[in-house]
């Protein structure tokens, strides 16, 4: 990431703004057709397009409030509690028309960017997935928008907004959040060191010691399994949007090392919130 004198790295701020605009473009359209699109189902989800867009508008507003220094309790950080909080919030918010929701998504992304620049870069903020610095919170916002933006693009038959540059900017959040979303049943009894690298980009390390999960910004020196993934495939796997075996079959993820058989198992060690 290109560091600047601001609280967020410049390329992260650009990615947040650009992703919000791309999502608004996916949702774009006027008149009766827009209302019809709001009722379309989102693949691999219980939500419609209108519900997913409403969730994004609400989540962007939540992130903007947190960046402004407001306390916003939202579940206890577990996937189940976050899902329950999402459903309660949606039940209290009636808007499902993609056009006004697109405006809300971009407006709240801008509100977040304005608010976060008033924070101390070393400040600790409380988020739905634990405490984070303002820059990691920005990475969280970007990750969340990319996941649901992909869903909306898929549902509406539009090009998605994920690319290698934006995916690389999600890693600060991923490294912070992964221990919190590890599946206790999946990691129980497992001891292994993983080096995960994005093709043409950065990497990180995951060490599991009898169910205890530690994630580091640098891969371990002697990994048991090295995983190399195409960046967009990595994020979609991490967010539960793709299954591992088809990705491996298409050559978008490779695993090697002393325990290469752990590569397909790796995404299933975590539960996307």
C-alpha positions as CSV (number, residue, x, y, z in Angstrom):
1,X,0.0,0.0,0.0
2,X,1.2,3.5,-0.8
3,X,1.7,5.3,2.5
4,X,0.6,8.9,2.8
5,X,0.4,11.5,5.5
6,X,-3.3,10.6,6.0
7,X,-4.8,8.0,8.3
8,X,-5.6,5.6,5.5
9,X,-3.0,4.6,2.8
10,X,-3.9,6.5,-0.4
11,X,-4.6,3.4,-2.4
12,X,-6.9,2.0,0.2
13,X,-9.0,5.2,0.3
14,X,-9.1,5.1,-3.5
15,X,-10.2,1.5,-3.5
16,X,-13.0,2.1,-1.0
17,X,-14.3,5.0,-3.0
18,X,-14.0,3.2,-6.3
19,X,-15.6,0.0,-5.0
20,X,-18.6,1.9,-3.7
21,X,-19.0,3.6,-7.1
22,X,-18.7,0.3,-8.9
23,X,-21.4,-1.3,-6.7
24,X,-23.6,1.7,-7.4
25,X,-23.1,1.2,-11.1
26,X,-24.0,-2.5,-10.8
27,X,-27.2,-1.5,-9.0
28,X,-27.9,1.4,-11.5
29,X,-31.1,1.7,-13.4
30,X,-34.3,3.6,-13.1
31,X,-38.0,3.1,-13.1
32,X,-39.9,-0.2,-12.7
33,X,-37.0,-2.3,-13.8
34,X,-35.0,-1.2,-10.8
35,X,-37.7,-2.3,-8.4
36,X,-37.9,-5.7,-10.2
37,X,-34.2,-6.2,-9.8
38,X,-34.4,-5.7,-6.1
39,X,-36.4,-8.9,-5.8
40,X,-34.0,-11.1,-7.7
41,X,-32.3,-13.8,-5.6
42,X,-28.6,-13.6,-4.8
43,X,-26.8,-16.9,-5.6
44,X,-25.6,-18.9,-2.6
45,X,-27.6,-16.6,-0.3
46,X,-31.0,-16.3,1.4
47,X,-31.1,-12.7,0.4
48,X,-32.5,-10.9,-2.6
49,X,-30.6,-8.1,-4.4
50,X,-32.6,-5.5,-2.5
51,X,-31.8,-7.1,0.8
52,X,-28.1,-7.5,0.0
53,X,-27.9,-3.8,-1.1
54,X,-29.8,-2.7,2.0
55,X,-27.3,-4.6,4.2
56,X,-24.4,-2.9,2.4
57,X,-26.0,0.5,2.9
58,X,-26.5,-0.3,6.6
59,X,-23.0,-1.7,7.0
60,X,-21.3,1.3,5.4
61,X,-23.3,3.5,7.8
62,X,-22.1,1.3,10.7
63,X,-18.5,1.6,9.6
64,X,-18.8,5.4,9.2
65,X,-20.2,5.7,12.7
66,X,-17.4,3.6,14.2
67,X,-14.9,5.7,12.3
68,X,-16.5,8.8,13.8
69,X,-15.9,7.4,17.3
70,X,-19.4,6.2,18.1
71,X,-19.9,2.9,19.9
72,X,-22.1,0.6,17.8
73,X,-22.6,-2.9,19.4
74,X,-23.3,-5.5,16.7
75,X,-23.2,-9.1,17.8
76,X,-20.3,-10.7,19.6
77,X,-18.0,-11.3,16.7
78,X,-19.1,-14.9,16.0
79,X,-20.6,-15.7,12.6
80,X,-23.9,-16.7,14.1
81,X,-24.3,-13.6,16.2
82,X,-23.4,-11.4,13.2
83,X,-26.0,-13.1,11.0
84,X,-28.6,-12.5,13.7
85,X,-27.6,-8.9,14.0
86,X,-27.8,-8.5,10.2
87,X,-31.4,-10.0,10.1
88,X,-32.6,-7.7,12.9
89,X,-31.1,-4.6,11.2
90,X,-32.7,-5.5,7.9
91,X,-36.1,-6.1,9.6
92,X,-35.9,-2.5,10.9
93,X,-35.0,-1.0,7.5
94,X,-37.7,-1.0,4.8
95,X,-35.8,0.3,1.7
96,X,-35.2,-2.4,-1.0
97,X,-35.1,-0.3,-4.2
98,X,-31.6,-0.6,-5.7
99,X,-31.4,3.0,-6.9
100,X,-31.7,4.9,-3.5
101,X,-29.6,2.1,-1.9
102,X,-26.8,2.7,-4.4
103,X,-26.8,6.4,-3.4
104,X,-26.7,5.4,0.3
105,X,-23.8,3.0,-0.3
106,X,-21.6,5.6,-1.9
107,X,-22.7,8.4,0.5
108,X,-21.8,6.3,3.5
109,X,-18.5,5.2,2.0
110,X,-17.6,8.9,1.6
111,X,-18.8,9.6,5.2
112,X,-16.4,6.8,6.4
113,X,-13.5,8.3,4.5
114,X,-14.2,11.8,5.9
115,X,-14.6,10.5,9.5
116,X,-11.6,8.1,9.5
117,X,-9.2,11.0,8.6
118,X,-10.1,12.6,11.9
119,X,-8.9,9.7,13.9
120,X,-5.4,9.1,15.4
121,X,-3.7,6.4,13.2
122,X,-2.7,4.6,16.4
123,X,-6.2,4.7,17.9
124,X,-8.0,1.5,18.7
125,X,-11.6,1.2,17.5
126,X,-14.2,-1.4,18.5
127,X,-15.7,-3.2,15.5
128,X,-18.1,-6.2,15.0
129,X,-14.9,-8.3,14.7
130,X,-12.9,-7.0,17.5
131,X,-10.6,-4.0,18.0
132,X,-8.7,-2.5,15.0
133,X,-6.7,0.5,14.0
134,X,-8.4,2.9,11.6
135,X,-6.4,1.6,8.7
136,X,-7.4,-2.0,9.4
137,X,-11.1,-0.8,9.7
138,X,-10.7,0.6,6.2
139,X,-9.5,-2.7,5.0
140,X,-12.5,-4.4,6.7
141,X,-14.9,-2.0,5.0
142,X,-13.3,-2.7,1.6
143,X,-13.4,-6.5,2.2
144,X,-17.1,-6.4,3.1
145,X,-18.0,-4.3,0.1
146,X,-16.1,-6.5,-2.3
147,X,-17.8,-9.6,-1.0
148,X,-21.3,-8.3,-1.3
149,X,-20.5,-6.3,-4.4
150,X,-19.5,-9.6,-6.1
151,X,-22.8,-11.2,-5.0
152,X,-24.8,-8.3,-6.5
153,X,-22.8,-8.4,-9.7
154,X,-23.4,-12.1,-10.0
155,X,-27.1,-11.8,-9.3
156,X,-27.5,-9.0,-11.9
157,X,-25.3,-10.5,-14.6
158,X,-22.8,-7.6,-14.4
159,X,-19.0,-7.6,-14.3
160,X,-17.7,-7.7,-10.7
161,X,-15.4,-5.2,-9.2
162,X,-12.7,-7.5,-7.7
163,X,-9.1,-7.3,-9.0
164,X,-5.7,-8.1,-7.7
165,X,-4.9,-4.6,-6.4
166,X,-8.1,-4.4,-4.4
167,X,-7.7,-7.9,-3.0
168,X,-4.2,-7.2,-1.8
169,X,-5.7,-4.3,0.3
170,X,-7.9,-6.7,2.1
171,X,-5.0,-8.5,3.7
172,X,-4.6,-6.3,6.8
173,X,-8.2,-7.1,7.7
174,X,-7.9,-10.7,6.8
175,X,-4.8,-11.2,9.0
176,X,-6.5,-9.5,11.9
177,X,-9.9,-11.3,11.6
178,X,-8.9,-14.9,10.7
179,X,-8.2,-16.1,14.2
180,X,-11.6,-14.8,15.3
181,X,-13.5,-16.7,12.5
182,X,-11.6,-20.0,12.8
183,X,-14.0,-22.9,13.0
184,X,-13.3,-24.7,16.3
185,X,-14.3,-28.1,15.0
186,X,-12.2,-27.7,11.8
187,X,-9.0,-26.7,13.6
188,X,-9.4,-29.0,16.6
189,X,-6.4,-31.3,16.9
190,X,-4.6,-29.8,13.9
191,X,-1.0,-28.6,14.1
192,X,0.4,-27.1,10.8
193,X,2.2,-24.1,9.4
194,X,0.8,-22.5,6.2
195,X,2.4,-20.0,3.9
196,X,-0.3,-18.3,1.8
197,X,0.7,-16.2,-1.2
198,X,-1.2,-14.2,-3.7
199,X,0.1,-14.8,-7.2
200,X,2.1,-11.7,-8.1
201,X,1.4,-10.1,-4.8
202,X,1.9,-10.3,-1.0
203,X,1.5,-13.2,1.4
204,X,0.9,-14.1,5.0
205,X,1.4,-17.0,7.4
206,X,-1.1,-19.1,9.5
207,X,0.1,-21.3,12.3
208,X,-2.3,-23.8,13.9
209,X,-1.2,-25.5,17.1
210,X,-3.6,-28.0,18.4
211,X,-6.5,-25.8,17.5
212,X,-4.9,-22.5,18.4
213,X,-4.7,-20.2,15.4
214,X,-2.1,-17.5,14.9
215,X,-1.9,-15.3,11.8
216,X,1.1,-13.2,10.8
217,X,1.8,-10.7,8.1
218,X,4.8,-12.8,6.9
219,X,4.8,-16.5,5.9
220,X,6.6,-18.9,8.3
221,X,10.2,-19.8,7.4
222,X,9.5,-23.6,7.2
223,X,5.8,-24.0,6.2
224,X,4.2,-27.5,6.1
225,X,2.1,-26.3,3.2
226,X,2.5,-23.4,0.8
227,X,-0.6,-22.2,-1.0
228,X,-0.3,-20.0,-4.1
229,X,-3.6,-18.5,-5.3
230,X,-4.9,-16.2,-7.9
231,X,-5.9,-13.1,-5.9
232,X,-9.6,-12.9,-6.8
233,X,-10.0,-16.6,-6.2
234,X,-8.3,-16.2,-2.8
235,X,-10.8,-13.6,-1.6
236,X,-13.8,-15.5,-3.0
237,X,-12.6,-18.7,-1.2
238,X,-11.9,-16.8,2.0
239,X,-15.4,-15.3,1.9
240,X,-17.1,-18.6,1.2
241,X,-18.2,-17.6,-2.3
242,X,-16.3,-20.5,-4.0
243,X,-15.6,-24.1,-3.2
244,X,-11.9,-25.2,-3.1
245,X,-11.9,-28.1,-5.5
246,X,-13.1,-26.3,-8.7
247,X,-10.6,-23.6,-8.0
248,X,-7.8,-26.1,-7.7
249,X,-9.0,-27.9,-10.8
250,X,-8.8,-24.7,-12.9
251,X,-5.2,-24.1,-11.6
252,X,-6.1,-21.0,-9.7
253,X,-4.8,-22.4,-6.4
254,X,-1.8,-24.6,-5.9
255,X,-0.4,-26.3,-2.8
256,X,2.9,-28.0,-2.1
257,X,5.3,-28.8,0.8
258,X,5.6,-31.5,3.3
259,X,1.8,-31.7,3.7
260,X,0.3,-30.6,0.4
261,X,-2.9,-32.4,1.1
262,X,-3.7,-29.6,3.6
263,X,-4.2,-27.0,0.8
264,X,-7.8,-27.9,0.0
265,X,-8.6,-28.1,3.7
266,X,-7.3,-24.7,4.5
267,X,-10.3,-22.6,3.4
268,X,-12.6,-24.8,5.5
269,X,-10.7,-24.0,8.7
270,X,-12.5,-20.7,8.8
271,X,-16.2,-19.6,8.7
272,X,-16.9,-16.4,6.9
273,X,-19.1,-14.1,9.0
